[in-house]
Amino acid sequence: MSRPGFLLSAWPWRSAAYLLTGAVTGAAALVGIVTAAAVGGALAVVLVGLPLLVLVALGGIPVAVVERSRLRLIDRDPVSGRHRVPTAPGLWAWLTTRLREQATWRELGYALLFAGLLWPVDALAVTVALLVPLSLVATPLLLATVGDGHEAKVLKQWTVTTWPTAFGVAVLGLLLLGVCAYALGVTAGARAALARLLIASPEGELGARVVELARSRVRLVDAFEAERRRIERDLHDGAQQRLVALTMALGLARLDAPPGPLADRLTAAHEEAGKALAELRELIHGIHPRILTDYGLQAAVDDAADRCTVPVDVDLELPGRPARAVESAAYFVVCEALANVAKHSGATRARVSGGHRDGRLFLDVRDDGRGGADASAGSGLTGLADRVSVLDGRLALTSPPGGPTLLHVEFPCELTEAADRSA
């Protein structure tokens, strides 16, 4: 309603439709509930009316279904109303389940409130907000037809006898129609909020919040990966190139300098620049390796295996590339696992295997070390497990004393593009 184009949009008419259908539905619910309760109460003496009284108790269920459908007129968020599934088949099991759950009685309370109080409010709001300004707008038409150009009654209270007055009243009606459109929006919004409060399922609302939370976590992971790639690109294309140029300049100056203290200082500076360049390259590789971006997970795992101090066999076959967030998380899990193998396992050989099957990317890192690894003892895998869980993945560590150690990770994903084999 705060947008400038609200009056020209469909929302005022959708609000009016919501209130108008509420008046019709509420009147029908009132007739149905009163009739069923009266007939059931009168026939309860001979037990024939008991089923009708049970139907009255269940009458809130269809009313709530209709209300959830009507809420779509003015509410973009769907309203869920989850009922428990009966534990056994048959009408009796369904009936006992419905009568024992809280949602049934909450919906019955809303149906009684709707039938007794809310629908007259809906009808009054539509009548006042639409009929009054439309009657004012129609004053010139009434003067020309019913009044034969001589006089017209405005809301059966005032008499208009001149055309300027009639058109002035019509302009006033247009202005009042705009004000009433906002009044309709406020009334319909308040009615919808009350209906959502009484008939919405708390479990459904909680489920929607959980889904939104999961989506927000995935968006944060994507944003984090994009920032990592930006930092890696800036360091690779900016600071690293300048440091390379500095190293080359120091090398040339070292060759041109005559033997002496100056040459020794240039040699030391050249060596320090080389060490800084090597550290910067290692830092860039740790942030987000270029090979992972350009050639994919398979080539990046091969590169990580080549850089590991323990011999590593790689058996990884991927016909395509997963999503970037999945690809990055899988790569850093492998890197952390290989780092732990080199530092703590005492292994003589390791193996990385995996592939894609049934919509899941899976990786296994195995070594023949001493075993006894504990992910909760500061090995670095706890943070990776949290990162994997954000992507709905699973990470499992098996490391009995004496070995072997097996790290298994899975990600639900689809391969979206062909991997580059030229690496």
C-alpha positions, 0 to 999 in steps of 0.5 A: 500500500505504500507504493505510488501505484497502489490505486492503479493496481489490482490490489484494491479490487482484490481487497474488495473481492476478498471482503465480498467473498468473505461476506458471502462465505460467512453468511453461508457458514452461519446458515450451515452451522446454525441449521446443523446445530439446531437439527442435531440438537433437536434429534439428539434425544433419539441419537439421530442428531449426534452425527450432525453435532459431530459434523458441526465440530468438524465444520471448521475444516472446510471453512478453513480450507476455503479461507486459505484459498481466499487468502491468496487474493491478497496474501503472496505467502501461502498459508498451510494447515497441516493435519495429522495423518491417521494411524490406521485406514478407515473413517473411524480412525480419521474421525478420532484423529481429527477430533483429538488434534488441536488444529480441528478445534482452532479451525472450529473456533475461527469458523464460529467467529467468522460466522457470528462476527467477521462476515458482517464486518466484511459486508459493512466494509465493502458496502461503505467503501464502494457504494458510497463513493460510487453513488457520488460518482454516479450523480451526473448519470442519475441527474440525466436519467432518473431526474430528467435533468432537474434533480437527483438524490445523493445517498437519499439525503441531499438533492442536486439540481444543477449540473455543476453541482452534480459534477462537483459531487462526482469529483468528490466521489472519485477522491473518496473512492481513492481514500476508500481503496486504502481503507479496503486495503487496511481492512482486508489486511487486518482480516487476513492477518487474523485469519492467518493467526487462527488457521495457519499451522505453526508447523507449516510456518516453522517449516517455511522459516526453516526453508528460508533459513536454509536458502539464506545460508546457501546465499551466504555461501555463494556470496562467500565463494564469490568474494574468495574468487574476487580476492584471488583474482585481485591478488593474482592479477595485481599484487603478484604481477607487481611482485614478479616485476620487482623480483625481475628488476632486482635480478637485473640490478644484481647482475649489473652491480659490481661485486661489493656490499651493494651487490650483496644487498641486492642479492639478499633483496632478490632472495627475499622478494622471491620468498615473498612471491612464493608465499603470495602464490601459496596464499593465493592457492589457499584462497581459491586455486586458479586451476579449480576455477579454470579446469574443475574439481578433478584437475584441482584434486590432481594438483593437490595430490601432486603437492602432498608430501605423501604419495597419493593415488587419484581415482576421480571421474566426473563427466561434468562440473557441479555447482561452484559452491559444491565444487569449492567445498569438495576441494577444500575437504580434500585439501584438509584431509590430505593436509591431515594425512601429511601432518598426523597420520604417519601414512606411507600412501593415500588415495582419493576416489569418487564420482557422481551417481544418482544425483550425488557427488561423493569423495573418499580420502583413505590412508594407511596411517595409524588411525585414531583421528578425531574430527572434534579434536581440532583437526580442522574438519569440524568447520568443513563439516559445517560447510558441507551441511550448509549445502545439504551434504554429509561428512563422515570420518572412520578412523579406528586405532591402527588404521586405516582412516577413511573420510567420506563426503557427499553432496546432492548436486547435478553436473551442469557443464562439461569439465575441461580435460586439457589441464 
